């Protein structure tokens, strides 16, 4: 079944200069392999088409069922220099929660917030 990332994981974020740092943490260990397989650095960057202009690096933290994405060129030159106030790290992390994942029906009970 297709679900939004928000049902499988939550995010934390920060920003420094022109770089955004976004962590994606699976709600359940059973969901993590699907996040890891589908939310690649390339797909992450494509999800932010026109916003993230630099390199995206993904770091996997398998013991915590989490991934950390470092997105360069994500803040319009830097938080204090940009007129794009909505591009701060918190806004960018909220945006990734709309990423679509394919999750097996058998893991429906591990997802959160589905009606």
Backbone bond lengths (Angstrom), bond angles and torsions (degrees), N, CA, C in turn:
res aa  C-N    CA-C-N  psi(-1)  N-CA   C-N-CA  omega(-1)  CA-C   N-CA-C  phi
1 X - - - 1.437 - - 1.522 109.26 -
2 X 1.323 115.85 148.34 1.468 120.09 176.60 1.520 108.99 -89.76
3 X 1.333 114.43 132.79 1.461 120.56 177.31 1.524 108.62 -139.12
4 X 1.310 115.39 158.80 1.456 119.84 173.33 1.524 108.77 -79.17
5 X 1.309 115.30 149.92 1.463 121.32 179.87 1.526 111.46 -53.38
6 X 1.315 118.28 -33.26 1.462 121.42 -177.97 1.522 113.13 -57.29
7 X 1.329 117.62 -22.09 1.458 121.06 179.20 1.530 112.39 -86.84
8 X 1.332 117.03 -13.62 1.460 121.63 -176.88 1.524 113.58 -112.73
9 X 1.341 116.62 -17.62 1.464 119.51 -173.98 1.521 110.79 -157.60
10 X 1.323 114.38 166.98 1.460 120.22 171.64 1.519 108.29 -124.60
11 X 1.316 116.95 169.98 1.471 121.58 -173.99 1.512 111.67 -129.36
12 X 1.306 114.15 154.85 1.468 123.43 169.84 1.514 105.65 -132.10
13 X 1.315 117.19 151.81 1.459 118.07 -176.72 1.515 111.78 -150.09
14 X 1.303 112.89 168.00 1.446 121.80 174.65 1.511 108.41 -162.08
15 X 1.308 116.00 170.79 1.457 119.33 177.27 1.513 109.39 -147.64
16 X 1.301 113.69 151.04 1.464 121.24 178.21 1.515 106.52 -150.07
17 X 1.308 116.57 121.03 1.453 119.66 -178.84 1.517 109.73 61.97
18 X 1.319 116.17 -124.63 1.466 121.88 -178.06 1.534 111.26 -104.61
19 X 1.331 116.45 19.79 1.463 121.87 -176.12 1.522 110.10 -119.76
20 X 1.327 115.09 134.22 1.465 121.37 175.80 1.524 108.62 -109.67
21 X 1.303 115.38 141.80 1.452 123.34 -178.91 1.530 107.25 -120.94
22 X 1.334 117.40 116.51 1.462 120.89 -176.06 1.523 109.19 -127.28
23 X 1.329 115.61 122.75 1.460 121.13 175.77 1.515 109.34 -101.39
24 X 1.328 115.65 138.24 1.468 123.10 177.62 1.518 106.48 -118.06
25 X 1.333 116.25 119.96 1.454 121.70 -174.23 1.528 109.10 -119.06
26 X 1.330 117.02 121.59 1.464 121.59 -178.66 1.521 110.66 -66.81
27 X 1.322 116.18 143.01 1.463 121.00 176.01 1.521 111.80 -69.50
28 X 1.321 117.68 -28.28 1.465 121.79 -178.18 1.525 108.92 -143.14
29 X 1.334 117.70 144.43 1.466 120.47 179.57 1.526 113.14 -56.37
30 X 1.325 117.43 -30.87 1.465 121.19 -179.07 1.529 112.34 -67.40
31 X 1.320 117.06 -24.09 1.468 121.53 -179.32 1.526 112.52 -84.35
32 X 1.316 116.65 -25.31 1.470 121.06 -173.60 1.521 114.24 -55.64
33 X 1.339 120.55 -44.36 1.469 118.50 -179.74 1.534 113.12 -57.69
34 X 1.317 117.49 -33.23 1.466 120.81 -179.82 1.530 110.92 -73.19
35 X 1.323 116.21 -37.64 1.468 119.76 175.21 1.525 109.56 -64.03
36 X 1.314 115.02 -46.93 1.469 121.03 -177.04 1.528 111.48 -62.15
37 X 1.323 116.79 -39.50 1.460 121.15 -179.21 1.532 112.01 -71.55
38 X 1.308 117.40 -39.91 1.460 120.98 -170.22 1.529 114.65 -97.07
39 X 1.317 118.33 -30.73 1.461 120.78 -178.39 1.537 109.41 -95.65
40 X 1.312 114.49 74.59 1.468 121.04 179.38 1.524 109.44 -81.28
41 X 1.310 116.84 167.62 1.466 121.02 176.66 1.530 110.09 -60.46
42 X 1.318 117.05 -38.43 1.466 121.06 -179.19 1.523 111.36 -66.54
43 X 1.322 116.52 -43.98 1.471 120.21 -179.78 1.522 111.05 -71.15
44 X 1.330 116.36 -33.88 1.458 121.05 175.34 1.529 109.54 -59.97
45 X 1.333 116.29 -49.24 1.465 120.54 -179.96 1.532 111.04 -63.08
46 X 1.319 117.63 -41.81 1.463 121.27 179.27 1.526 111.25 -62.24
47 X 1.316 117.02 -32.63 1.467 121.77 178.81 1.532 110.39 -64.17
48 X 1.315 116.22 -25.90 1.469 122.78 179.86 1.529 111.71 -106.34
49 X 1.319 117.21 31.29 1.472 121.58 -177.34 1.523 110.99 -48.45
50 X 1.345 115.01 127.78 1.451 120.93 179.61 1.511 114.87 85.22
51 X 1.323 117.87 -11.70 1.467 121.27 -179.60 1.525 110.42 -105.12
52 X 1.322 116.70 -52.38 1.465 121.04 178.21 1.524 107.10 -89.53
53 X 1.328 115.73 112.72 1.465 120.47 -175.27 1.518 113.48 -101.43
54 X 1.318 117.28 -11.96 1.460 120.57 -177.91 1.517 112.16 -108.45
55 X 1.302 114.37 -163.61 1.465 123.21 -177.97 1.530 110.77 -71.81
56 X 1.340 115.57 144.08 1.464 122.03 172.01 1.522 107.40 -116.11
57 X 1.318 115.51 126.77 1.467 121.74 177.82 1.521 108.21 -115.85
58 X 1.325 116.34 132.88 1.465 121.46 178.17 1.518 109.16 -107.28
59 X 1.327 115.61 129.86 1.454 122.39 174.42 1.522 107.79 -113.77
60 X 1.318 116.37 128.26 1.458 121.58 -178.78 1.521 109.90 -96.94
61 X 1.324 116.12 133.66 1.460 122.57 177.29 1.531 105.62 -122.29
62 X 1.327 114.66 76.44 1.458 121.24 -171.27 1.530 112.90 -59.07
63 X 1.311 118.16 -36.82 1.464 120.98 -179.34 1.522 113.37 -63.05
64 X 1.326 116.93 -22.88 1.464 121.99 178.43 1.522 112.43 -107.10
65 X 1.333 117.35 3.13 1.464 123.09 -175.30 1.531 109.80 52.19
66 X 1.346 114.29 51.43 1.462 120.37 -176.65 1.519 110.71 -139.65
67 X 1.317 114.55 157.54 1.461 122.12 173.12 1.526 107.28 -131.91
68 X 1.308 115.14 144.94 1.453 120.64 177.56 1.524 107.86 -118.45
69 X 1.324 116.32 125.96 1.457 122.54 179.23 1.523 108.92 -107.94
70 X 1.317 115.61 127.72 1.454 121.42 174.91 1.523 106.44 -109.05
71 X 1.324 115.27 113.36 1.461 121.75 -175.94 1.522 109.53 -109.40
72 X 1.329 115.16 110.55 1.462 120.71 178.92 1.527 109.17 -85.64
73 X 1.315 115.96 149.96 1.464 119.55 -179.39 1.513 111.76 65.94
74 X 1.329 116.57 39.52 1.461 120.17 -174.65 1.517 113.86 -107.79
75 X 1.314 117.31 -7.87 1.463 118.53 -170.21 1.523 113.17 -123.40
76 X 1.306 117.38 29.73 1.457 121.10 175.22 1.517 114.13 59.44
77 X 1.313 116.84 35.28 1.459 121.22 -179.95 1.510 114.07 100.69
78 X 1.318 117.16 -11.29 1.457 122.28 179.67 1.515 110.10 129.72
79 X 1.306 116.07 150.28 1.459 121.25 -174.15 1.525 111.79 -57.63
80 X 1.310 117.82 -44.37 1.464 119.16 -176.59 1.523 113.24 -79.10
81 X 1.343 118.79 -10.91 1.461 122.62 -179.36 1.513 113.38 -103.85
82 X 1.318 117.36 -16.72 1.458 121.03 -170.72 1.522 112.65 -88.91
83 X 1.327 115.27 145.69 1.456 121.29 170.65 1.527 110.70 -90.16
84 X 1.326 116.73 -4.37 1.469 122.79 -178.83 1.522 109.20 -91.40
85 X 1.300 117.14 74.99 1.462 120.94 -174.49 1.520 113.16 -61.10
86 X 1.328 118.39 -26.27 1.452 120.82 -179.15 1.523 113.01 -74.74
87 X 1.295 119.57 -5.14 1.463 121.14 -176.58 1.518 113.42 -91.47
88 X 1.291 119.87 8.84 1.454 120.64 176.39 1.519 109.35 -59.90
89 X 1.323 115.85 160.92 1.460 121.13 -176.84 1.514 114.81 -52.15
90 X 1.329 117.89 -38.98 1.467 120.95 -178.69 1.525 111.01 -62.87
91 X 1.319 116.96 -41.67 1.464 120.42 178.81 1.520 110.97 -66.92
92 X 1.329 116.46 -39.12 1.459 119.77 179.95 1.525 110.99 -66.24
93 X 1.326 117.51 -37.32 1.463 118.71 179.63 1.522 110.73 -69.58
94 X 1.320 117.49 -34.10 1.463 119.81 176.67 1.527 110.43 -64.65
95 X 1.313 117.06 -35.62 1.464 121.61 -179.11 1.534 111.93 -64.76
96 X 1.326 118.21 -39.54 1.468 119.94 -177.37 1.529 111.48 -66.13
97 X 1.324 117.64 -21.13 1.459 120.09 179.00 1.528 112.47 -65.48
98 X 1.339 117.27 -13.30 1.467 120.65 176.66 1.530 112.53 -91.91
99 X 1.321 117.47 3.95 1.463 121.95 176.36 1.528 108.92 -64.28
100 X 1.325 117.65 135.00 1.465 121.35 -179.69 1.519 112.24 -90.00
101 X 1.324 114.75 134.93 1.462 122.96 177.77 1.520 109.59 -121.09
102 X 1.310 115.09 154.34 1.461 121.35 171.14 1.530 106.38 -105.27
103 X 1.328 116.29 115.94 1.462 122.68 -177.57 1.535 107.96 -121.86
104 X 1.330 118.69 136.63 1.467 119.94 178.33 1.537 111.85 -60.83
105 X 1.307 116.45 143.57 1.463 121.53 177.95 1.525 111.48 -55.84
106 X 1.315 117.19 -30.63 1.465 121.63 -177.96 1.527 112.71 -64.60
107 X 1.344 117.65 -16.31 1.476 120.90 179.66 1.518 112.18 -102.10
108 X 1.305 117.79 12.01 1.471 121.57 -178.54 1.535 111.49 -53.90
109 X 1.322 118.01 -38.86 1.458 121.29 -178.22 1.532 112.64 -65.95
110 X 1.323 118.08 -17.64 1.465 121.93 179.11 1.528 112.48 -86.30
111 X 1.320 116.86 -13.40 1.461 121.90 -179.12 1.511 110.18 -82.94
112 X 1.339 115.50 156.26 1.468 120.51 -179.74 1.521 110.47 -118.19
113 X 1.312 114.69 143.77 1.447 121.16 172.12 1.508 116.83 79.07
114 X 1.325 118.22 12.96 1.467 119.98 175.88 1.513 109.51 -86.13
115 X 1.314 116.29 139.93 1.478 120.31 -179.88 1.510 110.58 -79.23
